Every structure is written in structure tokens, then in C-alpha cells.
Amino acid sequence: MQRRFRFKRAGRAFLLLTAACAAAAAGSTAAAHAHLVTAHPAADSKTAEVSEVRLVFSESIEPRLSTIRLENSEERTVTEPAAEVDSAQPRELAVHLFEKLPPGIYKVRWAVVAADGHRMSGSFAFLVSR
């Protein structure tokens, strides 16, 4: 009987160790994705003027594979230059607009690829009012 009891205890310890390792591996994989941390203008915000859209992510992002698309309320792309990642701030993606946006509702659609190759995307809206 003692052998059987020891086996059950060892079996439970092995299962717990295996589960802990699996949880740790899953946690490190999820942390590698570049999640949106902050945005300017912020999601669902109301602002008087916008001359730039700046997004900050939890991880460094690949400049050539990361984009911001700004749309007006009619879902038409607002003319803007390509999004840029500053080499000094590899977690920030920005679009510097040529002109200030006229009043209206705008939607930001973003897609980024983290330095490890994981792709993330999302969108949010904000209001420009005078």
C-alpha cells in the first residue's frame, strides 16, 4: 500500500509541475503580442484639433509592417502620409497629418507586427469638434 500511495503523490506532483510549466509557457507567448497601450487622440474622446495620431504599444513593432489608416464618418480614407516608427521609440507608431482635421467623427484602424512576428490589429473612433 505504501508504494501505491507514493505513486499517487508523485503523480500529483508531476501533474502540478506540468500544469505550472504549461501556464508559464502560455503566459510568455501572450506577452509577446504588441497590445495597444495608449492612443492620442484617445478612443471615444472629443478633441478640438488633431494634427497627429500617435499609438503606443506594449512591445517594439516592425516599422515596415505596421500601419495606421484614418477614416472619416463615410469610411473614406483621410489623406495622410504613411505611419512612422521613431527608431528612438520603437513601441510608438504615428501619423503626422498635413492639415488639422475638420470637425467630424473619425475612425483609426491600426495593424502592427511585433518584433517577434505576431500580428495584432484593432480600431477605435474619436470626435473632432470646434
N, CA, C and O atoms as CSV, one atom per row, in Angstrom:
chain,resi,resn,atom,element,x,y,z
A,1,MET,N,N,0.802,-1.196,0.000
A,1,MET,CA,C,0.000,0.000,0.000
A,1,MET,C,C,0.844,1.259,0.000
A,1,MET,O,O,0.456,2.255,-0.610
A,2,GLN,N,N,1.952,1.242,0.646
A,2,GLN,CA,C,2.780,2.433,0.699
A,2,GLN,C,C,3.275,2.817,-0.694
A,2,GLN,O,O,3.336,4.001,-1.023
A,3,ARG,N,N,3.625,1.836,-1.504
A,3,ARG,CA,C,4.094,2.146,-2.852
A,3,ARG,C,C,2.993,2.825,-3.666
A,3,ARG,O,O,3.258,3.793,-4.379
A,4,ARG,N,N,1.808,2.342,-3.568
A,4,ARG,CA,C,0.692,2.914,-4.297
A,4,ARG,C,C,0.452,4.373,-3.854
A,4,ARG,O,O,0.229,5.245,-4.693
A,5,PHE,N,N,0.497,4.628,-2.570
A,5,PHE,CA,C,0.326,5.972,-2.022
A,5,PHE,C,C,1.421,6.903,-2.518
A,5,PHE,O,O,1.137,8.042,-2.889
A,6,ARG,N,N,2.662,6.443,-2.532
A,6,ARG,CA,C,3.775,7.268,-3.021
A,6,ARG,C,C,3.618,7.569,-4.499
A,6,ARG,O,O,3.933,8.674,-4.941
A,7,PHE,N,N,3.139,6.612,-5.265
A,7,PHE,CA,C,2.934,6.833,-6.688
A,7,PHE,C,C,1.867,7.905,-6.918
A,7,PHE,O,O,2.040,8.773,-7.773
A,8,LYS,N,N,0.781,7.853,-6.174
A,8,LYS,CA,C,-0.262,8.857,-6.327
A,8,LYS,C,C,0.277,10.248,-5.995
A,8,LYS,O,O,-0.009,11.217,-6.699
A,9,ARG,N,N,1.052,10.337,-4.924
A,9,ARG,CA,C,1.613,11.623,-4.532
A,9,ARG,C,C,2.593,12.113,-5.602
A,9,ARG,O,O,2.571,13.290,-5.963
A,10,ALA,N,N,3.450,11.227,-6.110
A,10,ALA,CA,C,4.397,11.603,-7.158
A,10,ALA,C,C,3.654,11.975,-8.440
A,10,ALA,O,O,4.053,12.901,-9.147
A,11,GLY,N,N,2.582,11.257,-8.737
A,11,GLY,CA,C,1.777,11.554,-9.926
A,11,GLY,C,C,1.149,12.931,-9.843
A,11,GLY,O,O,1.140,13.674,-10.825
A,12,ARG,N,N,0.626,13.275,-8.675
A,12,ARG,CA,C,0.032,14.602,-8.480
A,12,ARG,C,C,1.087,15.701,-8.610
A,12,ARG,O,O,0.842,16.738,-9.225
A,13,ALA,N,N,2.238,15.468,-8.037
A,13,ALA,CA,C,3.321,16.451,-8.121
A,13,ALA,C,C,3.742,16.655,-9.573
A,13,ALA,O,O,3.993,17.782,-9.999
A,14,PHE,N,N,3.818,15.569,-10.326
A,14,PHE,CA,C,4.181,15.654,-11.740
A,14,PHE,C,C,3.125,16.450,-12.514
A,14,PHE,O,O,3.468,17.299,-13.336
A,15,LEU,N,N,1.848,16.176,-12.254
A,15,LEU,CA,C,0.775,16.900,-12.936
A,15,LEU,C,C,0.804,18.389,-12.603
A,15,LEU,O,O,0.629,19.231,-13.483
A,16,LEU,N,N,1.026,18.708,-11.334
A,16,LEU,CA,C,1.106,20.107,-10.936
A,16,LEU,C,C,2.288,20.808,-11.599
A,16,LEU,O,O,2.159,21.944,-12.055
A,17,LEU,N,N,3.436,20.139,-11.655
A,17,LEU,CA,C,4.613,20.702,-12.295
A,17,LEU,C,C,4.369,20.911,-13.786
A,17,LEU,O,O,4.747,21.946,-14.335
A,18,THR,N,N,3.745,19.946,-14.441
A,18,THR,CA,C,3.433,20.047,-15.864
A,18,THR,C,C,2.476,21.207,-16.116
A,18,THR,O,O,2.663,21.974,-17.060
A,19,ALA,N,N,1.452,21.335,-15.277
A,19,ALA,CA,C,0.481,22.426,-15.439
A,19,ALA,C,C,1.149,23.775,-15.231
A,19,ALA,O,O,0.855,24.725,-15.956
A,20,ALA,N,N,2.038,23.875,-14.260
A,20,ALA,CA,C,2.735,25.132,-13.992
A,20,ALA,C,C,3.622,25.516,-15.174
A,20,ALA,O,O,3.676,26.686,-15.554
A,21,CYS,N,N,4.312,24.544,-15.751
A,21,CYS,CA,C,5.171,24.818,-16.910
A,21,CYS,C,C,4.339,25.262,-18.108
A,21,CYS,O,O,4.727,26.181,-18.829
A,22,ALA,N,N,3.201,24.614,-18.321
A,22,ALA,CA,C,2.326,24.980,-19.436
A,22,ALA,C,C,1.786,26.392,-19.254
A,22,ALA,O,O,1.722,27.162,-20.213
A,23,ALA,N,N,1.399,26.734,-18.037
A,23,ALA,CA,C,0.888,28.086,-17.765
A,23,ALA,C,C,1.974,29.129,-17.981
A,23,ALA,O,O,1.704,30.198,-18.529
A,24,ALA,N,N,3.175,28.837,-17.564
A,24,ALA,CA,C,4.284,29.781,-17.743
A,24,ALA,C,C,4.586,29.962,-19.227
A,24,ALA,O,O,4.837,31.081,-19.674
A,25,ALA,N,N,4.566,28.889,-19.984
A,25,ALA,CA,C,4.828,28.978,-21.421
A,25,ALA,C,C,3.735,29.775,-22.119
A,25,ALA,O,O,4.029,30.595,-22.989
A,26,ALA,N,N,2.492,29.550,-21.756
A,26,ALA,CA,C,1.376,30.286,-22.356
A,26,ALA,C,C,1.463,31.758,-22.002
A,26,ALA,O,O,1.184,32.612,-22.844
A,27,GLY,N,N,1.836,32.066,-20.796
A,27,GLY,CA,C,1.959,33.458,-20.366
A,27,GLY,C,C,3.041,34.197,-21.115
A,27,GLY,O,O,2.854,35.361,-21.469
A,28,SER,N,N,4.165,33.560,-21.367
A,28,SER,CA,C,5.240,34.234,-22.080
A,28,SER,C,C,4.897,34.420,-23.545
A,28,SER,O,O,5.349,35.393,-24.149
A,29,THR,N,N,4.117,33.530,-24.141
A,29,THR,CA,C,3.698,33.673,-25.522
A,29,THR,C,C,2.742,34.842,-25.665
A,29,THR,O,O,2.876,35.638,-26.595
A,30,ALA,N,N,1.778,34.961,-24.759
A,30,ALA,CA,C,0.805,36.039,-24.840
A,30,ALA,C,C,1.466,37.396,-24.633
A,30,ALA,O,O,1.041,38.386,-25.229
A,31,ALA,N,N,2.481,37.454,-23.811
A,31,ALA,CA,C,3.144,38.722,-23.534
A,31,ALA,C,C,3.911,39.244,-24.750
A,31,ALA,O,O,4.252,40.426,-24.800
A,32,ALA,N,N,4.185,38.382,-25.726
A,32,ALA,CA,C,4.962,38.775,-26.890
A,32,ALA,C,C,4.132,39.582,-27.892
A,32,ALA,O,O,4.715,40.214,-28.774
A,33,HIS,N,N,2.824,39.588,-27.797
A,33,HIS,CA,C,1.978,40.335,-28.712
A,33,HIS,C,C,2.040,41.829,-28.378
A,33,HIS,O,O,2.114,42.210,-27.210
A,34,ALA,N,N,2.011,42.656,-29.405
A,34,ALA,CA,C,2.050,44.104,-29.212
A,34,ALA,C,C,0.627,44.621,-29.030
A,34,ALA,O,O,-0.097,44.809,-30.008
A,35,HIS,N,N,0.228,44.849,-27.793
A,35,HIS,CA,C,-1.103,45.367,-27.480
A,35,HIS,C,C,-1.063,46.886,-27.420
A,35,HIS,O,O,-0.066,47.472,-27.000
A,36,LEU,N,N,-2.157,47.521,-27.843
A,36,LEU,CA,C,-2.258,48.968,-27.771
A,36,LEU,C,C,-2.345,49.390,-26.308
A,36,LEU,O,O,-3.217,48.924,-25.574
A,37,VAL,N,N,-1.440,50.273,-25.887
A,37,VAL,CA,C,-1.389,50.743,-24.502
A,37,VAL,C,C,-2.066,52.103,-24.379
A,37,VAL,O,O,-2.933,52.293,-23.526
A,38,THR,N,N,-1.672,53.046,-25.229
A,38,THR,CA,C,-2.288,54.374,-25.225
A,38,THR,C,C,-2.428,54.890,-26.648
A,38,THR,O,O,-1.719,54.463,-27.559
A,39,ALA,N,N,-3.362,55.817,-26.814
A,39,ALA,CA,C,-3.586,56.435,-28.116
A,39,ALA,C,C,-3.840,57.922,-27.921
A,39,ALA,O,O,-4.462,58.345,-26.947
A,40,HIS,N,N,-3.340,58.704,-28.876
A,40,HIS,CA,C,-3.637,60.134,-28.879
A,40,HIS,C,C,-4.058,60.518,-30.284
A,40,HIS,O,O,-3.241,60.417,-31.199
A,41,PRO,N,N,-5.266,60.946,-30.498
A,41,PRO,CA,C,-6.324,61.111,-29.521
A,41,PRO,C,C,-6.802,59.764,-28.979
A,41,PRO,O,O,-6.679,58.732,-29.638
A,42,ALA,N,N,-7.343,59.800,-27.779
A,42,ALA,CA,C,-7.797,58.578,-27.112
A,42,ALA,C,C,-9.091,58.064,-27.741
A,42,ALA,O,O,-9.846,58.819,-28.354
A,43,ALA,N,N,-9.326,56.772,-27.576
A,43,ALA,CA,C,-10.560,56.161,-28.061
A,43,ALA,C,C,-11.757,56.829,-27.408
A,43,ALA,O,O,-11.754,57.093,-26.206
A,44,ASP,N,N,-12.782,57.101,-28.208
A,44,ASP,CA,C,-14.046,57.696,-27.752
A,44,ASP,C,C,-13.874,59.072,-27.127
A,44,ASP,O,O,-14.708,59.500,-26.329
A,45,SER,N,N,-12.797,59.769,-27.483
A,45,SER,CA,C,-12.565,61.100,-26.924
A,45,SER,C,C,-13.145,62.171,-27.837
A,45,SER,O,O,-13.491,61.919,-28.991
A,46,LYS,N,N,-13.239,63.372,-27.281
A,46,LYS,CA,C,-13.691,64.551,-28.020
A,46,LYS,C,C,-12.561,65.569,-27.913
A,46,LYS,O,O,-12.109,65.883,-26.812
A,47,THR,N,N,-12.111,66.080,-29.041
A,47,THR,CA,C,-10.978,66.998,-29.046
A,47,THR,C,C,-11.241,68.154,-30.009
A,47,THR,O,O,-12.022,68.024,-30.952
A,48,ALA,N,N,-10.586,69.277,-29.762
A,48,ALA,CA,C,-10.785,70.454,-30.607
A,48,ALA,C,C,-9.970,70.386,-31.894
A,48,ALA,O,O,-10.424,70.846,-32.942
A,49,GLU,N,N,-8.784,69.824,-31.821
A,49,GLU,CA,C,-7.961,69.732,-33.035
A,49,GLU,C,C,-7.027,68.532,-32.966
A,49,GLU,O,O,-6.564,68.127,-31.900
A,50,VAL,N,N,-6.773,67.990,-34.130
A,50,VAL,CA,C,-5.884,66.833,-34.246
A,50,VAL,C,C,-4.949,67.082,-35.416
A,50,VAL,O,O,-5.399,67.325,-36.535
A,51,SER,N,N,-3.658,67.023,-35.161
A,51,SER,CA,C,-2.673,67.161,-36.230
A,51,SER,C,C,-1.797,65.914,-36.329
A,51,SER,O,O,-0.927,65.807,-37.193
A,52,GLU,N,N,-2.056,64.969,-35.409
A,52,GLU,CA,C,-1.261,63.741,-35.364
A,52,GLU,C,C,-2.079,62.642,-34.688
A,52,GLU,O,O,-2.872,62.905,-33.784
A,53,VAL,N,N,-1.870,61.411,-35.140
A,53,VAL,CA,C,-2.403,60.235,-34.461
A,53,VAL,C,C,-1.195,59.442,-33.994
A,53,VAL,O,O,-0.359,59.039,-34.803
A,54,ARG,N,N,-1.101,59.215,-32.674
A,54,ARG,CA,C,0.056,58.516,-32.102
A,54,ARG,C,C,-0.438,57.354,-31.251
A,54,ARG,O,O,-1.266,57.534,-30.358
A,55,LEU,N,N,0.078,56.155,-31.537
A,55,LEU,CA,C,-0.278,54.937,-30.808
A,55,LEU,C,C,0.963,54.376,-30.129
A,55,LEU,O,O,2.040,54.333,-30.725
A,56,VAL,N,N,0.808,53.946,-28.879
A,56,VAL,CA,C,1.917,53.350,-28.130
A,56,VAL,C,C,1.534,51.910,-27.810
A,56,VAL,O,O,0.440,51.645,-27.312
A,57,PHE,N,N,2.438,50.991,-28.100
A,57,PHE,CA,C,2.191,49.570,-27.910
A,57,PHE,C,C,3.054,48.990,-26.791
A,57,PHE,O,O,4.024,49.608,-26.351
A,58,SER,N,N,2.685,47.808,-26.348
A,58,SER,CA,C,3.383,47.156,-25.229
A,58,SER,C,C,4.723,46.563,-25.635
A,58,SER,O,O,5.550,46.270,-24.772
A,59,GLU,N,N,4.950,46.381,-26.919
A,59,GLU,CA,C,6.183,45.779,-27.438
A,59,GLU,C,C,6.712,46.619,-28.596
A,59,GLU,O,O,5.981,47.432,-29.162
A,60,SER,N,N,7.952,46.429,-28.940
A,60,SER,CA,C,8.522,47.058,-30.136
A,60,SER,C,C,7.797,46.517,-31.357
A,60,SER,O,O,7.404,45.351,-31.390
A,61,ILE,N,N,7.622,47.371,-32.361
A,61,ILE,CA,C,6.916,46.954,-33.573
A,61,ILE,C,C,7.792,47.131,-34.801
A,61,ILE,O,O,8.723,47.937,-34.806
A,62,GLU,N,N,7.485,46.373,-35.834
A,62,GLU,CA,C,8.226,46.426,-37.091
A,62,GLU,C,C,7.699,47.588,-37.936
A,62,GLU,O,O,6.530,47.575,-38.320
A,63,PRO,N,N,8.518,48.580,-38.232
A,63,PRO,CA,C,8.056,49.767,-38.961
A,63,PRO,C,C,7.454,49.465,-40.335
A,63,PRO,O,O,6.417,50.029,-40.682
A,64,ARG,N,N,8.074,48.598,-41.112
A,64,ARG,CA,C,7.597,48.328,-42.474
A,64,ARG,C,C,6.298,47.549,-42.505
A,64,ARG,O,O,5.615,47.547,-43.530
A,65,LEU,N,N,5.930,46.883,-41.410
A,65,LEU,CA,C,4.748,46.030,-41.393
A,65,LEU,C,C,3.628,46.589,-40.521
A,65,LEU,O,O,2.662,45.885,-40.226
A,66,SER,N,N,3.751,47.848,-40.106
A,66,SER,CA,C,2.784,48.449,-39.200
A,66,SER,C,C,2.134,49.658,-39.856
A,66,SER,O,O,2.817,50.483,-40.462
A,67,THR,N,N,0.802,49.763,-39.735
A,67,THR,CA,C,0.072,50.824,-40.427
A,67,THR,C,C,-0.999,51.452,-39.538
A,67,THR,O,O,-1.491,50.843,-38.588
A,68,ILE,N,N,-1.336,52.686,-39.881
A,68,ILE,CA,C,-2.493,53.382,-39.321
A,68,ILE,C,C,-3.298,53.890,-40.513
A,68,ILE,O,O,-2.763,54.524,-41.422
A,69,ARG,N,N,-4.586,53.599,-40.485
A,69,ARG,CA,C,-5.484,54.113,-41.516
A,69,ARG,C,C,-6.524,54.975,-40.798
A,69,ARG,O,O,-7.191,54.511,-39.874
A,70,LEU,N,N,-6.656,56.215,-41.224
A,70,LEU,CA,C,-7.606,57.143,-40.626
A,70,LEU,C,C,-8.761,57.338,-41.602
A,70,LEU,O,O,-8.548,57.700,-42.760
A,71,GLU,N,N,-9.991,57.097,-41.130
A,71,GLU,CA,C,-11.177,57.207,-41.982
A,71,GLU,C,C,-12.139,58.251,-41.430
A,71,GLU,O,O,-12.223,58.447,-40.218
A,72,ASN,N,N,-12.867,58.922,-42.326
A,72,ASN,CA,C,-13.903,59.854,-41.883
A,72,ASN,C,C,-15.201,59.081,-41.627
A,72,ASN,O,O,-15.220,57.853,-41.715
A,73,SER,N,N,-16.273,59.791,-41.314
A,73,SER,CA,C,-17.536,59.126,-40.966
A,73,SER,C,C,-18.152,58.379,-42.147
A,73,SER,O,O,-19.018,57.525,-41.955
A,74,GLU,N,N,-17.718,58.691,-43.358
A,74,GLU,CA,C,-18.204,57.989,-44.551
A,74,GLU,C,C,-17.312,56.805,-44.919
A,74,GLU,O,O,-17.458,56.218,-45.991
A,75,GLU,N,N,-16.386,56.461,-44.019
A,75,GLU,CA,C,-15.442,55.351,-44.179
A,75,GLU,C,C,-14.476,55.560,-45.349
A,75,GLU,O,O,-13.967,54.601,-45.929
A,76,ARG,N,N,-14.239,56.811,-45.679
A,76,ARG,CA,C,-13.243,57.142,-46.699
A,76,ARG,C,C,-11.933,57.462,-46.006
A,76,ARG,O,O,-11.912,58.120,-44.966
A,77,THR,N,N,-10.852,56.998,-46.582
A,77,THR,CA,C,-9.534,57.252,-46.010
A,77,THR,C,C,-9.201,58.728,-46.116
A,77,THR,O,O,-9.302,59.329,-47.185
A,78,VAL,N,N,-8.804,59.300,-44.994
A,78,VAL,CA,C,-8.373,60.689,-44.947
A,78,VAL,C,C,-6.944,60.720,-45.467
A,78,VAL,O,O,-6.127,59.873,-45.107
A,79,THR,N,N,-6.645,61.699,-46.315
A,79,THR,CA,C,-5.307,61.795,-46.893
A,79,THR,C,C,-4.290,62.041,-45.793
A,79,THR,O,O,-4.404,62.996,-45.023
A,80,GLU,N,N,-3.324,61.194,-45.732
A,80,GLU,CA,C,-2.243,61.350,-44.760
A,80,GLU,C,C,-1.014,60.601,-45.262
A,80,GLU,O,O,-1.119,59.703,-46.098
A,81,PRO,N,N,0.142,60.976,-44.747
A,81,PRO,CA,C,1.349,60.223,-45.111
A,81,PRO,C,C,1.345,58.860,-44.405
A,81,PRO,O,O,0.484,58.571,-43.574
A,82,ALA,N,N,2.303,58.061,-44.752
A,82,ALA,CA,C,2.425,56.736,-44.127
A,82,ALA,C,C,2.776,56.864,-42.648
A,82,ALA,O,O,3.413,57.832,-42.230
A,83,ALA,N,N,2.356,55.880,-41.868
A,83,ALA,CA,C,2.695,55.861,-40.436
A,83,ALA,C,C,4.183,55.599,-40.279
A,83,ALA,O,O,4.799,54.906,-41.089
A,84,GLU,N,N,4.746,56.167,-39.223
A,84,GLU,CA,C,6.177,56.038,-38.970
A,84,GLU,C,C,6.439,55.542,-37.556
A,84,GLU,O,O,5.685,55.830,-36.627
A,85,VAL,N,N,7.524,54.791,-37.417
A,85,VAL,CA,C,8.017,54.373,-36.105
A,85,VAL,C,C,9.349,55.078,-35.898
A,85,VAL,O,O,10.266,54.944,-36.709
A,86,ASP,N,N,9.447,55.827,-34.813
A,86,ASP,CA,C,10.695,56.529,-34.486
A,86,ASP,C,C,11.689,55.499,-33.953
A,86,ASP,O,O,11.349,54.722,-33.060
A,87,SER,N,N,12.902,55.481,-34.482
A,87,SER,CA,C,13.891,54.498,-34.029
A,87,SER,C,C,14.220,54.654,-32.550
A,87,SER,O,O,14.629,53.688,-31.905
A,88,ALA,N,N,14.048,55.857,-32.002
A,88,ALA,CA,C,14.289,56.076,-30.571
A,88,ALA,C,C,13.120,55.582,-29.720
A,88,ALA,O,O,13.282,55.337,-28.524
A,89,GLN,N,N,11.943,55.435,-30.334
A,89,GLN,CA,C,10.736,54.955,-29.637
A,89,GLN,C,C,10.129,53.807,-30.443
A,89,GLN,O,O,9.114,54.015,-31.108
A,90,PRO,N,N,10.706,52.609,-30.412
A,90,PRO,CA,C,10.256,51.508,-31.272
A,90,PRO,C,C,8.885,50.928,-30.921
A,90,PRO,O,O,8.399,50.031,-31.611
A,91,ARG,N,N,8.261,51.430,-29.856
A,91,ARG,CA,C,6.906,50.978,-29.485
A,91,ARG,C,C,5.836,51.961,-29.941
A,91,ARG,O,O,4.650,51.717,-29.722
A,92,GLU,N,N,6.232,53.083,-30.579
A,92,GLU,CA,C,5.287,54.127,-30.976
A,92,GLU,C,C,5.135,54.190,-32.490
A,92,GLU,O,O,6.111,54.152,-33.239
A,93,LEU,N,N,3.875,54.289,-32.914
A,93,LEU,CA,C,3.532,54.414,-34.330
A,93,LEU,C,C,2.744,55.708,-34.476
A,93,LEU,O,O,1.787,55.933,-33.736
A,94,ALA,N,N,3.131,56.565,-35.422
A,94,ALA,CA,C,2.481,57.867,-35.549
A,94,ALA,C,C,2.246,58.245,-37.000
A,94,ALA,O,O,2.998,57.863,-37.897
A,95,VAL,N,N,1.174,59.012,-37.206
A,95,VAL,CA,C,0.879,59.646,-38.483
A,95,VAL,C,C,0.817,61.137,-38.213
A,95,VAL,O,O,0.015,61.591,-37.398
A,96,HIS,N,N,1.653,61.894,-38.887
A,96,HIS,CA,C,1.652,63.355,-38.771
A,96,HIS,C,C,0.820,63.886,-39.941
A,96,HIS,O,O,1.223,63.758,-41.098
A,97,LEU,N,N,-0.320,64.471,-39.648
A,97,LEU,CA,C,-1.232,64.938,-40.692
A,97,LEU,C,C,-0.732,66.245,-41.296
A,97,LEU,O,O,-0.137,67.071,-40.603
A,98,PHE,N,N,-0.977,66.426,-42.594
A,98,PHE,CA,C,-0.564,67.656,-43.273
A,98,PHE,C,C,-1.401,68.844,-42.803
A,98,PHE,O,O,-0.900,69.961,-42.684
A,99,GLU,N,N,-2.682,68.587,-42.538
A,99,GLU,CA,C,-3.598,69.637,-42.096
A,99,GLU,C,C,-4.367,69.148,-40.877
A,99,GLU,O,O,-4.501,67.945,-40.653
A,100,LYS,N,N,-4.868,70.091,-40.097
A,100,LYS,CA,C,-5.716,69.729,-38.966
A,100,LYS,C,C,-7.025,69.159,-39.495
A,100,LYS,O,O,-7.524,69.595,-40.532
A,101,LEU,N,N,-7.570,68.202,-38.794
A,101,LEU,CA,C,-8.807,67.562,-39.230
A,101,LEU,C,C,-10.011,68.483,-39.024
A,101,LEU,O,O,-10.119,69.141,-37.989
A,102,PRO,N,N,-10.913,68.531,-40.003
A,102,PRO,CA,C,-12.141,69.299,-39.809
A,102,PRO,C,C,-13.054,68.570,-38.811
A,102,PRO,O,O,-12.852,67.384,-38.551
A,103,PRO,N,N,-14.047,69.258,-38.254
A,103,PRO,CA,C,-14.947,68.608,-37.294
A,103,PRO,C,C,-15.609,67.366,-37.902
A,103,PRO,O,O,-15.930,67.330,-39.090
A,104,GLY,N,N,-15.798,66.371,-37.069
A,104,GLY,CA,C,-16.432,65.135,-37.509
A,104,GLY,C,C,-15.970,63.953,-36.680
A,104,GLY,O,O,-15.136,64.082,-35.785
A,105,ILE,N,N,-16.533,62.799,-37.001
A,105,ILE,CA,C,-16.165,61.552,-36.334
A,105,ILE,C,C,-15.144,60.846,-37.216
A,105,ILE,O,O,-15.319,60.741,-38.430
A,106,TYR,N,N,-14.080,60.365,-36.591
A,106,TYR,CA,C,-13.011,59.675,-37.308
A,106,TYR,C,C,-12.759,58.312,-36.685
A,106,TYR,O,O,-12.918,58.109,-35.481
A,107,LYS,N,N,-12.363,57.390,-37.544
A,107,LYS,CA,C,-12.038,56.038,-37.082
A,107,LYS,C,C,-10.583,55.747,-37.407
A,107,LYS,O,O,-10.118,55.976,-38.523
A,108,VAL,N,N,-9.874,55.234,-36.402
A,108,VAL,CA,C,-8.481,54.832,-36.571
A,108,VAL,C,C,-8.458,53.311,-36.682
A,108,VAL,O,O,-8.919,52.608,-35.783
A,109,ARG,N,N,-7.921,52.815,-37.786
A,109,ARG,CA,C,-7.711,51.368,-37.955
A,109,ARG,C,C,-6.206,51.150,-37.959
A,109,ARG,O,O,-5.482,51.750,-38.753
A,110,TRP,N,N,-5.745,50.285,-37.066
A,110,TRP,CA,C,-4.308,50.047,-36.971
A,110,TRP,C,C,-4.011,48.555,-37.107
A,110,TRP,O,O,-4.834,47.702,-36.772
A,111,ALA,N,N,-2.834,48.273,-37.599
A,111,ALA,CA,C,-2.326,46.900,-37.695
A,111,ALA,C,C,-0.821,46.976,-37.465
A,111,ALA,O,O,-0.127,47.767,-38.104
A,112,VAL,N,N,-0.330,46.163,-36.563
A,112,VAL,CA,C,1.101,46.152,-36.260
A,112,VAL,C,C,1.609,44.725,-36.210
A,112,VAL,O,O,0.860,43.779,-35.965
A,113,VAL,N,N,2.888,44.600,-36.446
A,113,VAL,CA,C,3.580,43.324,-36.288
A,113,VAL,C,C,4.661,43.547,-35.240
A,113,VAL,O,O,5.519,44.416,-35.394
A,114,ALA,N,N,4.613,42.759,-34.178
A,114,ALA,CA,C,5.612,42.878,-33.116
A,114,ALA,C,C,6.962,42.404,-33.638
A,114,ALA,O,O,7.037,41.729,-34.665
A,115,ALA,N,N,8.007,42.755,-32.938
A,115,ALA,CA,C,9.362,42.376,-33.341
A,115,ALA,C,C,9.512,40.858,-33.460
A,115,ALA,O,O,10.366,40.381,-34.207
A,116,ASP,N,N,8.687,40.092,-32.729
A,116,ASP,CA,C,8.771,38.635,-32.802
A,116,ASP,C,C,7.884,38.038,-33.896
A,116,ASP,O,O,7.821,36.817,-34.039
A,117,GLY,N,N,7.191,38.893,-34.675
A,117,GLY,CA,C,6.403,38.412,-35.804
A,117,GLY,C,C,4.910,38.262,-35.567
A,117,GLY,O,O,4.185,37.935,-36.507
A,118,HIS,N,N,4.418,38.484,-34.357
A,118,HIS,CA,C,2.981,38.369,-34.090
A,118,HIS,C,C,2.252,39.610,-34.610
A,118,HIS,O,O,2.679,40.740,-34.370
A,119,ARG,N,N,1.140,39.383,-35.331
A,119,ARG,CA,C,0.347,40.476,-35.904
A,119,ARG,C,C,-0.852,40.752,-35.007
A,119,ARG,O,O,-1.523,39.828,-34.550
A,120,MET,N,N,-1.117,42.044,-34.758
A,120,MET,CA,C,-2.270,42.476,-33.983
A,120,MET,C,C,-2.921,43.624,-34.745
A,120,MET,O,O,-2.248,44.357,-35.470
A,121,SER,N,N,-4.244,43.779,-34.577
A,121,SER,CA,C,-4.931,44.890,-35.225
A,121,SER,C,C,-6.118,45.313,-34.374
A,121,SER,O,O,-6.552,44.587,-33.480
A,122,GLY,N,N,-6.625,46.484,-34.665
A,122,GLY,CA,C,-7.773,46.988,-33.933
A,122,GLY,C,C,-8.223,48.313,-34.512
A,122,GLY,O,O,-7.663,48.810,-35.490
A,123,SER,N,N,-9.250,48.876,-33.887
A,123,SER,CA,C,-9.757,50.171,-34.336
A,123,SER,C,C,-10.459,50.872,-33.188
A,123,SER,O,O,-10.859,50.242,-32.209
A,124,PHE,N,N,-10.601,52.171,-33.318
A,124,PHE,CA,C,-11.343,52.975,-32.357
A,124,PHE,C,C,-11.738,54.282,-33.052
A,124,PHE,O,O,-11.206,54.624,-34.108
A,125,ALA,N,N,-12.679,55.000,-32.442
A,125,ALA,CA,C,-13.154,56.256,-33.015
A,125,ALA,C,C,-12.925,57.402,-32.043
A,125,ALA,O,O,-12.767,57.201,-30.839
A,126,PHE,N,N,-12.912,58.623,-32.603
A,126,PHE,CA,C,-12.843,59.831,-31.794
A,126,PHE,C,C,-13.586,60.933,-32.538
A,126,PHE,O,O,-13.848,60.810,-33.735
A,127,LEU,N,N,-13.927,62.010,-31.833
A,127,LEU,CA,C,-14.677,63.114,-32.389
A,127,LEU,C,C,-13.839,64.382,-32.369
A,127,LEU,O,O,-13.222,64.716,-31.358
A,128,VAL,N,N,-13.822,65.090,-33.502
A,128,VAL,CA,C,-13.193,66.396,-33.578
A,128,VAL,C,C,-14.323,67.417,-33.619
A,128,VAL,O,O,-15.187,67.362,-34.493
A,129,SER,N,N,-14.311,68.352,-32.667
A,129,SER,CA,C,-15.335,69.388,-32.624
A,129,SER,C,C,-14.673,70.739,-32.374
A,129,SER,O,O,-13.574,70.804,-31.823
A,130,ARG,N,N,-15.307,71.761,-32.760
A,130,ARG,CA,C,-14.760,73.112,-32.570
A,130,ARG,C,C,-15.556,73.837,-31.522
A,130,ARG,O,O,-15.261,74.990,-31.211
